């Protein structure tokens, strides 16, 4: 991987992480077009995901500060309940990460057919959530947090958008658009940072978690993902509030069909 490829893929990751179009699917398509695969590609994917998590911390810092201020009061307040819901939402993806990590990595290297199919699933989910009109709830409860967490766990499939799955699931459950984007973006921070920490530990132990990738492309990709992630995070929050997810559903449908056609040629 050279630095130009890293720049392009970093921009793709940052822009698509928060848009409901599947960053993993677009990274898989980009890696396929550039002929990248194996441990090098996996290491780069982890790095740019960490970059977008950091962009979340920057954009949503006021909300994160509010959570921690309330949490340190050591009482059962709104902030503590919010953190509990975040922890509950992490359970499904934690189970997948612990017991099915090797399977997930195999799926990521299995070609574009599954990416195209999952993009179509994303399109269907976004479309359904746009037209559905469930009864509105004032807050996200623990049951909803668990169901949204299951949606996040399913979204480890390349092409199935994490933000699209979690936000659409929350909308179908009747949660308000104003709170869903923030919850969706915050709930992904612990799992991705945990995954990155495990990879760093492997690298320190000499298990080649970073696949020999050069420092320059890794750095360029990281910075590109961080900057574009900051822009996309802020943009996506406004989009969710306005409820215009149907357009991304149309995009995912077109992208899924094109990907399937290209994979079968």
N, C-alpha and C positions, 0 to 999 in steps of 0.2 A: 504494500500500500504506500503510495507516495502522498505528499502533502496536499496536492490538488484534489485527489480522491477523498482524502480525509476532510478537507474543507467542505466539499459538496455533501458528503454523507453527514457531517456534523450539522450543517445547515438543515438538511432534510430531517434529521432527528429532532433538532430543537423546534422546528416549525410544526412537525407532525405529532410530537409528544402530547401536546395539549389540544390539538384539533382532533375531532373524532374520526380520524381516517387511518389509524394504526401506524405508529412510528416503526414498530417491528416489521410490519409488512413492507413499508417503504424502504427500510434499511435492507431487507432481504432482496427486494427488487434491485436496489442500487448496487448491492454487493454482487448480485448475479451479473449485472451489466458490466461491472468492473472486473469480474473474474476473481473475486475475493471469496475465500472460504476458510474453514478450519479454525484453529485456535486464535490466529491473528484477528480474524473477523469477530470472534466471540469476545476477545479482550477489548477491542475497539467499541463494541456494542455496550459493554459494561461501563467503559469510561464516559461515553457520551450520555448514557442514562444518568450517571452521577452528576454530570454537568447540568442536565435539565432539572434534577432535584435541587441543586444549588440555586438555579434560577427561580424555582418555586419559593425557596427561603427568602430570596430578595424581594420578589413581588408581593408575597403574602406575609411579610415580616410583621406588620401591625397585628394581623390575626394571630400569628404564632406567639407574639409577645403577650397578647390578651389571654391566650390559653395558659401560658406558663405563669402569668401573674395570678390568675385564678387558681391554678393547680397548687401553687405554693402556699395558698391560704389554708390548705389541709382541711377542707370542708367539702361536703357534697353540694357543690354549686353547679352552675351551667357549664363552666369551663371543665370541671372534673368529669361531668357526664359526657362532654364532647370527647375528652381523651379516652374515656372508657369505650365509647363507640368506635373511635379510631382503632383501639386495640382489638376490639371484637371483629372489625372489618379485616384485620390482618391475619386472623386465624386460618381462613381457607387458603390464602396464598402461601402462608407459612407451611401448611401441610403439603402443598404441591412442591414447594421448594425443598423440603426435607426428604420426601419420599419419592418424588417423581422428577427430580432435577435432571438425571441422565436422559430420561425419556423426552423431556422438553428440549434438551440440547439436540437430540437426534431429530426431532421434528423440525427444528430451525434449519437443519441441513438437508431436508428432504425435498427441496425444490419449490417451484413456484405454484404448483397445482393447489396445494393447501392454502397458500397465501391468497390466491384468487377466490377460492371457495369461502374463506373466512372474511374477505372483503365484502362478498355478497351477503354474508350473515350480518356483518356490521351495518350494511345498507338497509337490510330488512328491519333490524332492531331500531335504528334511528327513525325510519319511516313510521314504524308502529308506534313508537313513543310520541311522535309528533301529532298523530291523529287521535291517540287515546286521550280521554278526558276523565281520569280518576278523581275521586274526592281529595281535595287538598288537605295536607297535614301541616301543622305549625312547626314541628321539629322532627328531626331524624331520630327515631327510636332505635333501641338495640337490635330489634328484629330486622328492621330495615338495614341497619349497618351490617348485619351478618349476611343478608341477601345481596347487598351491594358488594360485600367482600367476596362472595361466591362468584359474582360477575367479574370481579377483578382477577380472581384465580383462573377463570375460564379464558380470560384475555391474554394469558401467556402464549396462546396459540398465535403464531405470526399471521397478521392480517386481520385479527379480531381486535378492534380498537379498545384499549383499556379505558380511556376517558369516555369514549362513546358508549361502551358497555355499562360503565358505572353510572354515568349521568342518565342514560336512557332507562336503566333499571330503576334508578331513583325516581324518575318522572313517572314511570308506570306504577310505582308504589304510592304516588301521590305527594311526594315531597316537593317543596317549593324550589323553583329554578334558582332563586337568589342564593340559597344555601348549598345547593348541590355541587356547583363547580368548585367552590372552596373546599368542601369535604372531599370531593373526588381527588383534588390535587394534593391535599394534605395526607390522605391515607396511603399514598404511594411512597412517601418519603422513607419511612422505616424499612420496608422490604428492600428497596433499591440500595439504601445505605448499608443494610445488613449483607446483601449480596456482594457489594463492593468490598466490604471489610473482609469477608471470607476469601475473596480473590487476592487481596493484599496479603493476608496471612499465608496463603498458598505460595505467593511469590517470595515471601521472606523465607519460607521453608525450602525454597528451591524446587517447587513443583511446576514451574513454568506456567503460571496462571495467565501470564500476559503474552505467551506465544511468541516471544522474540520480536514483537513489533517495535519499530524505531520510535524514539522519543519525539521527533519533530512532527510526524503525522498524528501521533497520539495527542500532542499538545494543541496542534492546529484544530483537530476535530473537537477536542474538549472546549476550546474557546468559542468556536463557531456554534456549537450546540448550546453553550451557556447564553451567548448574546441573543441568538434567535429564539431560544426558549423563553427569555425574559419578555420578548415582544409577543410571542404566541400566547403565553400565559395570561397576560393582561388582555389581549384581544379575545381570547376564548371566554373569559369571565363575562365580558360584555355580550358576546354572542349568545351564551346560555341564558342570560337574563332576558334577551329579546326573543328567545325561542326559535331561532332560525336553523335548527339542526337538520331540517329536511334537505337543504342544499348539499350538506355533507353526505347525506344518504344517497343522493343522486350521483355525487362524485364517486363514492365508494362502489356503487353499482357499475358505473362505467369503468372504473379502474379494475374491478374484479373481472369483468368480462374480457377486457383487453389483456389482463395478466393470464387468464386461462387460455385465451387464443394463442398468445405468444409462447406459453409453456408447451402447447401441443403441436406447434409448428416444427 
